[in-house]
Amino acid sequence: MDPRDLSDEELVARAAASSGSERDALVNVLFSRHYERVGRWCFRFTNDREAAADLAQDVFLKAHRHLADFRGTSRFTTWLYTIIRHESLNRLRRAAPVMETEDALEDVAGDDDPYDATERLHTAERLRVLLSEVLDQVERVVFTLHYGDDMPLDSITRLLHLENASGAKAYIVSARRKLARARQRILAKGQGL
């Protein structure tokens, strides 16, 4: 039987029972079946083709390494998208939101108005600190994905597997309330963002 005619779960089972080039061929059929969808998902997360390609490669490497861990209690696509979710969140946690000093200086030097560029960098850093102090981790991730990456709320709900009735929208509402209260406290102290 042609491996392309097998279901994802059958391909995983056959790959587990195989070795060498036969196993590699089965895994290639399995992954090529999902490569485009994984790439699109990664692009929606990163909004950058190169970063999406890197993320997709990390996802497939992790899936390849842990293919034997797939137990068949869920669909293969569910298992694969769980890996995408974890890798995406790990990448978000590892992302350095603050520019390196040299990059920041180059941006300031290349700007028409260095004062404005410096002020924008300073404001961005203060905003990052405010978000980390005021919002919990899920709120921060949802807020960043929605407002920073323009990701739709329903996509965020699926990506993060949010089980609450309102999904990501509830976290956005909560984050906005917390940020409004924090803004009021800052303004009351006479400080600005």
PyRosetta script that sets phi, psi and omega in degrees:
from pyrosetta import init, pose_from_sequence

init()
pose = pose_from_sequence("MDPRDLSDEELVARAAASSGSERDALVNVLFSRHYERVGRWCFRFTNDREAAADLAQDVFLKAHRHLADFRGTSRFTTWLYTIIRHESLNRLRRAAPVMETEDALEDVAGDDDPYDATERLHTAERLRVLLSEVLDQVERVVFTLHYGDDMPLDSITRLLHLENASGAKAYIVSARRKLARARQRILAKGQGL")
pose.set_psi(1, 138.1)
pose.set_omega(1, 178.8)
pose.set_phi(2, -67.8)
pose.set_psi(2, 128.8)
pose.set_omega(2, -179.4)
pose.set_phi(3, -57.8)
pose.set_psi(3, -27.3)
pose.set_omega(3, 179.8)
pose.set_phi(4, -67.9)
pose.set_psi(4, -17.0)
pose.set_omega(4, 179.5)
pose.set_phi(5, -88.5)
pose.set_psi(5, -7.3)
pose.set_omega(5, -178.4)
pose.set_phi(6, -84.5)
pose.set_psi(6, 153.6)
pose.set_omega(6, 174.7)
pose.set_phi(7, -73.2)
pose.set_psi(7, 166.3)
pose.set_omega(7, 178.3)
pose.set_phi(8, -56.9)
pose.set_psi(8, -45.1)
pose.set_omega(8, -177.0)
pose.set_phi(9, -65.7)
pose.set_psi(9, -36.8)
pose.set_omega(9, 177.0)
pose.set_phi(10, -67.5)
pose.set_psi(10, -38.4)
pose.set_omega(10, 177.1)
pose.set_phi(11, -62.8)
pose.set_psi(11, -41.9)
pose.set_omega(11, 179.0)
pose.set_phi(12, -63.1)
pose.set_psi(12, -44.1)
pose.set_omega(12, -179.6)
pose.set_phi(13, -63.2)
pose.set_psi(13, -43.5)
pose.set_omega(13, 178.9)
pose.set_phi(14, -66.6)
pose.set_psi(14, -38.6)
pose.set_omega(14, 178.7)
pose.set_phi(15, -63.5)
pose.set_psi(15, -38.8)
pose.set_omega(15, 179.7)
pose.set_phi(16, -65.1)
pose.set_psi(16, -31.4)
pose.set_omega(16, -178.5)
pose.set_phi(17, -88.8)
pose.set_psi(17, -3.4)
pose.set_omega(17, -177.0)
pose.set_phi(18, -109.8)
pose.set_psi(18, 175.7)
pose.set_omega(18, 175.5)
pose.set_phi(19, -149.0)
pose.set_psi(19, 167.2)
pose.set_omega(19, 174.5)
pose.set_phi(20, 62.7)
pose.set_psi(20, -138.6)
pose.set_omega(20, -174.3)
pose.set_phi(21, -68.3)
pose.set_psi(21, -29.5)
pose.set_omega(21, 177.8)
pose.set_phi(22, -64.9)
pose.set_psi(22, -45.3)
pose.set_omega(22, 178.7)
pose.set_phi(23, -61.6)
pose.set_psi(23, -45.9)
pose.set_omega(23, -179.5)
pose.set_phi(24, -59.5)
pose.set_psi(24, -40.6)
pose.set_omega(24, 179.9)
pose.set_phi(25, -64.5)
pose.set_psi(25, -41.8)
pose.set_omega(25, 178.9)
pose.set_phi(26, -65.6)
pose.set_psi(26, -42.6)
pose.set_omega(26, 179.4)
pose.set_phi(27, -65.7)
pose.set_psi(27, -38.7)
pose.set_omega(27, 177.9)
pose.set_phi(28, -62.2)
pose.set_psi(28, -41.1)
pose.set_omega(28, 177.2)
pose.set_phi(29, -62.4)
pose.set_psi(29, -44.9)
pose.set_omega(29, -179.2)
pose.set_phi(30, -61.1)
pose.set_psi(30, -49.9)
pose.set_omega(30, -176.0)
pose.set_phi(31, -72.4)
pose.set_psi(31, -36.0)
pose.set_omega(31, 179.4)
pose.set_phi(32, -64.6)
pose.set_psi(32, -29.2)
pose.set_omega(32, 177.3)
pose.set_phi(33, -62.0)
pose.set_psi(33, -31.5)
pose.set_omega(33, -173.4)
pose.set_phi(34, -112.6)
pose.set_psi(34, -1.3)
pose.set_omega(34, -173.1)
pose.set_phi(35, -59.0)
pose.set_psi(35, -47.0)
pose.set_omega(35, -177.3)
pose.set_phi(36, -63.5)
pose.set_psi(36, -43.2)
pose.set_omega(36, -179.8)
pose.set_phi(37, -66.3)
pose.set_psi(37, -41.0)
pose.set_omega(37, 178.0)
pose.set_phi(38, -63.9)
pose.set_psi(38, -42.3)
pose.set_omega(38, 178.3)
pose.set_phi(39, -60.1)
pose.set_psi(39, -43.7)
pose.set_omega(39, 178.2)
pose.set_phi(40, -63.3)
pose.set_psi(40, -43.2)
pose.set_omega(40, 179.5)
pose.set_phi(41, -61.8)
pose.set_psi(41, -45.2)
pose.set_omega(41, -179.8)
pose.set_phi(42, -64.1)
pose.set_psi(42, -38.1)
pose.set_omega(42, 178.2)
pose.set_phi(43, -65.6)
pose.set_psi(43, -40.4)
pose.set_omega(43, 178.1)
pose.set_phi(44, -62.5)
pose.set_psi(44, -31.6)
pose.set_omega(44, 179.1)
pose.set_phi(45, -76.0)
pose.set_psi(45, -44.4)
pose.set_omega(45, -172.7)
pose.set_phi(46, -93.3)
pose.set_psi(46, -28.3)
pose.set_omega(46, -176.3)
pose.set_phi(47, 59.6)
pose.set_psi(47, 29.4)
pose.set_omega(47, 180.0)
pose.set_phi(48, -149.0)
pose.set_psi(48, 124.4)
pose.set_omega(48, -174.7)
pose.set_phi(49, -59.9)
pose.set_psi(49, -45.9)
pose.set_omega(49, -178.2)
pose.set_phi(50, -65.4)
pose.set_psi(50, -44.2)
pose.set_omega(50, 178.3)
pose.set_phi(51, -65.5)
pose.set_psi(51, -37.1)
pose.set_omega(51, 178.4)
pose.set_phi(52, -65.0)
pose.set_psi(52, -40.9)
pose.set_omega(52, 178.2)
pose.set_phi(53, -64.0)
pose.set_psi(53, -41.9)
pose.set_omega(53, 177.5)
pose.set_phi(54, -62.6)
pose.set_psi(54, -44.1)
pose.set_omega(54, -179.6)
pose.set_phi(55, -64.7)
pose.set_psi(55, -43.0)
pose.set_omega(55, 179.1)
pose.set_phi(56, -61.9)
pose.set_psi(56, -40.8)
pose.set_omega(56, 177.8)
pose.set_phi(57, -62.4)
pose.set_psi(57, -42.9)
pose.set_omega(57, 177.6)
pose.set_phi(58, -61.5)
pose.set_psi(58, -40.2)
pose.set_omega(58, 179.5)
pose.set_phi(59, -62.2)
pose.set_psi(59, -48.1)
pose.set_omega(59, -178.1)
pose.set_phi(60, -69.1)
pose.set_psi(60, -34.4)
pose.set_omega(60, 175.4)
pose.set_phi(61, -63.1)
pose.set_psi(61, -44.4)
pose.set_omega(61, 179.6)
pose.set_phi(62, -65.9)
pose.set_psi(62, -42.6)
pose.set_omega(62, 178.4)
pose.set_phi(63, -62.2)
pose.set_psi(63, -40.6)
pose.set_omega(63, 179.4)
pose.set_phi(64, -64.0)
pose.set_psi(64, -45.6)
pose.set_omega(64, -179.7)
pose.set_phi(65, -63.7)
pose.set_psi(65, -33.0)
pose.set_omega(65, -173.9)
pose.set_phi(66, -109.6)
pose.set_psi(66, 16.7)
pose.set_omega(66, -178.5)
pose.set_phi(67, -58.0)
pose.set_psi(67, -34.1)
pose.set_omega(67, 179.4)
pose.set_phi(68, -67.6)
pose.set_psi(68, -18.5)
pose.set_omega(68, 178.8)
pose.set_phi(69, -78.9)
pose.set_psi(69, -14.3)
pose.set_omega(69, 178.6)
pose.set_phi(70, -68.6)
pose.set_psi(70, 119.2)
pose.set_omega(70, -174.4)
pose.set_phi(71, -100.7)
pose.set_psi(71, -7.8)
pose.set_omega(71, 179.2)
pose.set_phi(72, 80.8)
pose.set_psi(72, 11.7)
pose.set_omega(72, 177.9)
pose.set_phi(73, -78.7)
pose.set_psi(73, -13.9)
pose.set_omega(73, 174.6)
pose.set_phi(74, -135.4)
pose.set_psi(74, 175.5)
pose.set_omega(74, 176.4)
pose.set_phi(75, -70.0)
pose.set_psi(75, 152.5)
pose.set_omega(75, 179.3)
pose.set_phi(76, -59.3)
pose.set_psi(76, -41.1)
pose.set_omega(76, -178.8)
pose.set_phi(77, -62.4)
pose.set_psi(77, -35.9)
pose.set_omega(77, 177.0)
pose.set_phi(78, -63.3)
pose.set_psi(78, -44.9)
pose.set_omega(78, 178.7)
pose.set_phi(79, -62.5)
pose.set_psi(79, -44.5)
pose.set_omega(79, -179.1)
pose.set_phi(80, -64.5)
pose.set_psi(80, -43.7)
pose.set_omega(80, -179.0)
pose.set_phi(81, -71.5)
pose.set_psi(81, -22.5)
pose.set_omega(81, 171.8)
pose.set_phi(82, -66.8)
pose.set_psi(82, -38.9)
pose.set_omega(82, 176.3)
pose.set_phi(83, -64.4)
pose.set_psi(83, -43.0)
pose.set_omega(83, 177.6)
pose.set_phi(84, -58.0)
pose.set_psi(84, -46.4)
pose.set_omega(84, -179.4)
pose.set_phi(85, -58.7)
pose.set_psi(85, -49.0)
pose.set_omega(85, -178.5)
pose.set_phi(86, -64.4)
pose.set_psi(86, -44.4)
pose.set_omega(86, 179.9)
pose.set_phi(87, -64.9)
pose.set_psi(87, -39.3)
pose.set_omega(87, 178.7)
pose.set_phi(88, -64.3)
pose.set_psi(88, -45.2)
pose.set_omega(88, 179.3)
pose.set_phi(89, -66.6)
pose.set_psi(89, -39.3)
pose.set_omega(89, 176.7)
pose.set_phi(90, -61.7)
pose.set_psi(90, -41.3)
pose.set_omega(90, 179.3)
pose.set_phi(91, -65.7)
pose.set_psi(91, -39.4)
pose.set_omega(91, 178.4)
pose.set_phi(92, -64.2)
pose.set_psi(92, -41.2)
pose.set_omega(92, 179.2)
pose.set_phi(93, -66.5)
pose.set_psi(93, -35.8)
pose.set_omega(93, -178.3)
pose.set_phi(94, -80.3)
pose.set_psi(94, -18.2)
pose.set_omega(94, -175.6)
pose.set_phi(95, -61.0)
pose.set_psi(95, 134.1)
pose.set_omega(95, 178.2)
pose.set_phi(96, -93.3)
pose.set_psi(96, 104.4)
pose.set_omega(96, -176.5)
pose.set_phi(97, -72.7)
pose.set_psi(97, -18.2)
pose.set_omega(97, -178.9)
pose.set_phi(98, -93.6)
pose.set_psi(98, 133.7)
pose.set_omega(98, 179.5)
pose.set_phi(99, -71.1)
pose.set_psi(99, 153.5)
pose.set_omega(99, 171.8)
pose.set_phi(100, -66.0)
pose.set_psi(100, 151.8)
pose.set_omega(100, -175.9)
pose.set_phi(101, -56.9)
pose.set_psi(101, -44.6)
pose.set_omega(101, -179.3)
pose.set_phi(102, -62.3)
pose.set_psi(102, -42.6)
pose.set_omega(102, 178.7)
pose.set_phi(103, -63.2)
pose.set_psi(103, -41.5)
pose.set_omega(103, 179.6)
pose.set_phi(104, -63.0)
pose.set_psi(104, -42.7)
pose.set_omega(104, -179.8)
pose.set_phi(105, -66.1)
pose.set_psi(105, -38.4)
pose.set_omega(105, 177.7)
pose.set_phi(106, -63.3)
pose.set_psi(106, -41.3)
pose.set_omega(106, 178.3)
pose.set_phi(107, -62.7)
pose.set_psi(107, -42.9)
pose.set_omega(107, 179.7)
pose.set_phi(108, -65.1)
pose.set_psi(108, -45.3)
pose.set_omega(108, -177.6)
pose.set_phi(109, -65.3)
pose.set_psi(109, -33.6)
pose.set_omega(109, -177.3)
pose.set_phi(110, -85.8)
pose.set_psi(110, -7.7)
pose.set_omega(110, -178.0)
pose.set_phi(111, -81.9)
pose.set_psi(111, 150.4)
pose.set_omega(111, 176.6)
pose.set_phi(112, -62.5)
pose.set_psi(112, -37.3)
pose.set_omega(112, -179.7)
pose.set_phi(113, -124.5)
pose.set_psi(113, 95.9)
pose.set_omega(113, -177.4)
pose.set_phi(114, -57.6)
pose.set_psi(114, -32.4)
pose.set_omega(114, 179.5)
pose.set_phi(115, -62.1)
pose.set_psi(115, -46.4)
pose.set_omega(115, 179.7)
pose.set_phi(116, -62.9)
pose.set_psi(116, -41.9)
pose.set_omega(116, 180.0)
pose.set_phi(117, -63.7)
pose.set_psi(117, -42.9)
pose.set_omega(117, 178.6)
pose.set_phi(118, -63.0)
pose.set_psi(118, -41.7)
pose.set_omega(118, 179.6)
pose.set_phi(119, -63.9)
pose.set_psi(119, -40.5)
pose.set_omega(119, 178.5)
pose.set_phi(120, -63.2)
pose.set_psi(120, -43.6)
pose.set_omega(120, 178.4)
pose.set_phi(121, -62.4)
pose.set_psi(121, -42.6)
pose.set_omega(121, 179.6)
pose.set_phi(122, -64.0)
pose.set_psi(122, -43.8)
pose.set_omega(122, 179.1)
pose.set_phi(123, -64.1)
pose.set_psi(123, -42.0)
pose.set_omega(123, 179.4)
pose.set_phi(124, -62.0)
pose.set_psi(124, -41.3)
pose.set_omega(124, 178.6)
pose.set_phi(125, -65.6)
pose.set_psi(125, -42.8)
pose.set_omega(125, 179.3)
pose.set_phi(126, -65.2)
pose.set_psi(126, -37.3)
pose.set_omega(126, 177.5)
pose.set_phi(127, -64.9)
pose.set_psi(127, -42.3)
pose.set_omega(127, 178.4)
pose.set_phi(128, -60.6)
pose.set_psi(128, -43.7)
pose.set_omega(128, 178.9)
pose.set_phi(129, -64.2)
pose.set_psi(129, -43.1)
pose.set_omega(129, 179.3)
pose.set_phi(130, -60.2)
pose.set_psi(130, -46.4)
pose.set_omega(130, 179.7)
pose.set_phi(131, -59.8)
pose.set_psi(131, -42.0)
pose.set_omega(131, -178.2)
pose.set_phi(132, -70.7)
pose.set_psi(132, -28.3)
pose.set_omega(132, -180.0)
pose.set_phi(133, -82.8)
pose.set_psi(133, -34.1)
pose.set_omega(133, -171.3)
pose.set_phi(134, -93.7)
pose.set_psi(134, -37.6)
pose.set_omega(134, -173.0)
pose.set_phi(135, -100.7)
pose.set_psi(135, 147.5)
pose.set_omega(135, 173.2)
pose.set_phi(136, -77.4)
pose.set_psi(136, 174.7)
pose.set_omega(136, -171.3)
pose.set_phi(137, -60.9)
pose.set_psi(137, -45.2)
pose.set_omega(137, -178.0)
pose.set_phi(138, -66.6)
pose.set_psi(138, -42.6)
pose.set_omega(138, 177.7)
pose.set_phi(139, -60.3)
pose.set_psi(139, -41.4)
pose.set_omega(139, -179.2)
pose.set_phi(140, -64.1)
pose.set_psi(140, -43.9)
pose.set_omega(140, 179.8)
pose.set_phi(141, -65.1)
pose.set_psi(141, -47.2)
pose.set_omega(141, -179.9)
pose.set_phi(142, -61.7)
pose.set_psi(142, -46.2)
pose.set_omega(142, -179.1)
pose.set_phi(143, -60.6)
pose.set_psi(143, -45.5)
pose.set_omega(143, -179.1)
pose.set_phi(144, -66.4)
pose.set_psi(144, -44.0)
pose.set_omega(144, 179.4)
pose.set_phi(145, -64.1)
pose.set_psi(145, -41.4)
pose.set_omega(145, -176.2)
pose.set_phi(146, -74.4)
pose.set_psi(146, -52.2)
pose.set_omega(146, -175.4)
pose.set_phi(147, -88.6)
pose.set_psi(147, -32.6)
pose.set_omega(147, -179.0)
pose.set_phi(148, -82.9)
pose.set_psi(148, -37.4)
pose.set_omega(148, -176.6)
pose.set_phi(149, -111.0)
pose.set_psi(149, 4.9)
pose.set_omega(149, 179.3)
pose.set_phi(150, 54.6)
pose.set_psi(150, 34.5)
pose.set_omega(150, 179.5)
pose.set_phi(151, -83.4)
pose.set_psi(151, 133.7)
pose.set_omega(151, 178.5)
pose.set_phi(152, -62.9)
pose.set_psi(152, 149.5)
pose.set_omega(152, -176.8)
pose.set_phi(153, -61.3)
pose.set_psi(153, -38.2)
pose.set_omega(153, -179.8)
pose.set_phi(154, -66.3)
pose.set_psi(154, -33.6)
pose.set_omega(154, 176.7)
pose.set_phi(155, -67.7)
pose.set_psi(155, -39.9)
pose.set_omega(155, 178.4)
pose.set_phi(156, -64.5)
pose.set_psi(156, -42.2)
pose.set_omega(156, 179.1)
pose.set_phi(157, -58.6)
pose.set_psi(157, -43.5)
pose.set_omega(157, 178.9)
pose.set_phi(158, -69.9)
pose.set_psi(158, -43.0)
pose.set_omega(158, -178.3)
pose.set_phi(159, -60.5)
pose.set_psi(159, -43.4)
pose.set_omega(159, -176.0)
pose.set_phi(160, -92.1)
pose.set_psi(160, -1.1)
pose.set_omega(160, -178.1)
pose.set_phi(161, 52.9)
pose.set_psi(161, 50.9)
pose.set_omega(161, -179.8)
pose.set_phi(162, -76.9)
pose.set_psi(162, 124.8)
pose.set_omega(162, -172.9)
pose.set_phi(163, -94.5)
pose.set_psi(163, -11.5)
pose.set_omega(163, -178.1)
pose.set_phi(164, -68.5)
pose.set_psi(164, 161.1)
pose.set_omega(164, -173.0)
pose.set_phi(165, -61.6)
pose.set_psi(165, -37.0)
pose.set_omega(165, -176.3)
pose.set_phi(166, -93.7)
pose.set_psi(166, -6.4)
pose.set_omega(166, 178.7)
pose.set_phi(167, 64.1)
pose.set_psi(167, -139.8)
pose.set_omega(167, -175.9)
pose.set_phi(168, -65.1)
pose.set_psi(168, -27.5)
pose.set_omega(168, -178.9)
pose.set_phi(169, -58.7)
pose.set_psi(169, -38.7)
pose.set_omega(169, 179.7)
pose.set_phi(170, -62.3)
pose.set_psi(170, -38.5)
pose.set_omega(170, 179.3)
pose.set_phi(171, -70.6)
pose.set_psi(171, -35.4)
pose.set_omega(171, 176.8)
pose.set_phi(172, -65.0)
pose.set_psi(172, -45.4)
pose.set_omega(172, 179.2)
pose.set_phi(173, -60.4)
pose.set_psi(173, -46.5)
pose.set_omega(173, 179.4)
pose.set_phi(174, -62.4)
pose.set_psi(174, -44.7)
pose.set_omega(174, -179.4)
pose.set_phi(175, -62.9)
pose.set_psi(175, -42.5)
pose.set_omega(175, -179.7)
pose.set_phi(176, -65.0)
pose.set_psi(176, -38.5)
pose.set_omega(176, 177.1)
pose.set_phi(177, -63.4)
pose.set_psi(177, -47.2)
pose.set_omega(177, -180.0)
pose.set_phi(178, -61.5)
pose.set_psi(178, -42.1)
pose.set_omega(178, -179.7)
pose.set_phi(179, -68.1)
pose.set_psi(179, -36.2)
pose.set_omega(179, 177.0)
pose.set_phi(180, -63.8)
pose.set_psi(180, -42.7)
pose.set_omega(180, 178.1)
pose.set_phi(181, -64.4)
pose.set_psi(181, -41.7)
pose.set_omega(181, 178.9)
pose.set_phi(182, -63.9)
pose.set_psi(182, -39.8)
pose.set_omega(182, 177.9)
pose.set_phi(183, -61.3)
pose.set_psi(183, -43.9)
pose.set_omega(183, 178.9)
pose.set_phi(184, -61.0)
pose.set_psi(184, -41.9)
pose.set_omega(184, 178.5)
pose.set_phi(185, -63.3)
pose.set_psi(185, -41.6)
pose.set_omega(185, -179.9)
pose.set_phi(186, -65.0)
pose.set_psi(186, -45.2)
pose.set_omega(186, 179.4)
pose.set_phi(187, -64.7)
pose.set_psi(187, -36.8)
pose.set_omega(187, 178.8)
pose.set_phi(188, -64.7)
pose.set_psi(188, -30.2)
pose.set_omega(188, 177.5)
pose.set_phi(189, -82.2)
pose.set_psi(189, -6.4)
pose.set_omega(189, 179.9)
pose.set_phi(190, 81.9)
pose.set_psi(190, 16.6)
pose.set_omega(190, 179.2)
pose.set_phi(191, -100.9)
pose.set_psi(191, 157.7)
pose.set_omega(191, 175.0)
pose.set_phi(192, -119.0)
pose.set_psi(192, 164.2)
pose.set_omega(192, 174.1)
pose.set_phi(193, -76.7)
pose.dump_pdb("model.pdb")
